[in-house]
Structures are given as C-alpha cells and as structure tokens.
Amino acid sequence: MVFNTVRLYPQAPLTRQLIRRGILAADQDLFYPVYYDPPATAHVRHRLEALCHRAMVFDRLGMDRLLAGTAQPTR
C-alpha cells in the first residue's frame, strides 16, 4: 500500500477543485512543484513513516544517509 502526495498542475481538474474549495490560492505559482497531501490519508502516511523510522527501516536500507543528505555517490 502506497500513500503519496499528488503533484498539482495548472488547469488540472484537481487543481481547479482545490482553488474552488479555497484550499489552494488562485494565484499559486505552479512553475515549481506544488503537492497536495489529501487529508484523508495524510495521517496514515505520516504514521507509517514514523514507524519506519522507529524500526530503523531507512537505516537498514542505507537510506538514512540519503535522507540526511550525507550519502556518497556510488561509482
């Protein structure tokens, strides 16, 4: 099961809906990536991420250094 944020694109149906609902400003610059984290699953994604950190899943996969920005490039 994967919970992820959704990238918003100009004039996309989801983007227009979020603007109508007042969740996204109509003048939001979408040139740089803007993501929407659906409230219905946001808490689940954050909880699963916290559990992975607690279980040291990222550490075992070597992703702890990547997430911290200290990973060395592979050759």
C-alpha positions in Angstrom: 0.0 0.0 0.0 1.4 3.4 -1.0 0.2 6.7 0.2 1.7 9.7 -1.6 1.2 13.3 -2.3 -0.2 14.5 -5.6 1.6 17.0 -7.8 -0.7 19.8 -8.9 -0.6 21.1 -12.5 -2.1 24.3 -13.9 -5.7 23.9 -15.1 -5.8 20.2 -14.0 -9.2 19.2 -12.6 -7.8 18.6 -9.1 -6.1 22.0 -9.1 -9.3 23.8 -10.1 -11.3 21.9 -7.5 -8.8 22.9 -4.7 -8.9 26.5 -5.8 -12.8 26.4 -5.7 -12.7 24.9 -2.3 -10.2 27.6 -1.0 -7.5 25.0 -0.3 -5.2 26.4 -2.9 -4.7 30.1 -3.7 -5.8 31.0 -7.3 -2.6 32.9 -7.8 -0.4 30.0 -6.6 2.7 29.7 -8.8 2.8 26.1 -10.0 6.0 26.6 -12.0 7.9 24.9 -9.2 6.3 21.6 -8.0 3.4 22.0 -5.6 2.0 18.9 -4.0 -1.3 18.2 -2.3 -1.4 15.8 0.6 -5.0 14.5 0.8 -6.2 14.9 4.4 -8.0 11.5 4.3 -4.6 9.7 4.1 -2.1 12.3 5.4 -2.1 10.9 9.0 -1.7 7.4 7.8 1.4 8.3 5.6 3.0 10.2 8.5 2.3 7.4 10.9 3.8 4.8 8.6 6.9 6.9 8.1 7.3 7.3 11.9 7.0 3.6 12.3 9.7 3.0 9.6 12.0 5.4 11.4 11.4 3.7 14.7 12.1 0.3 13.2 15.2 1.7 11.5 13.9 0.6 8.1 15.6 3.5 6.4 18.9 2.8 8.3 18.8 -0.9 7.1 18.3 0.2 3.5 21.1 2.7 3.7 18.5 5.5 3.1 19.3 7.2 6.4 22.3 8.8 4.9 20.4 9.7 1.7 17.6 11.3 3.7 20.1 13.2 5.8 21.9 14.4 2.7 25.2 12.7 3.6 25.1 9.8 1.2 28.1 9.3 -1.0 27.6 8.8 -4.7 28.1 5.3 -6.0 30.6 4.6 -8.8 
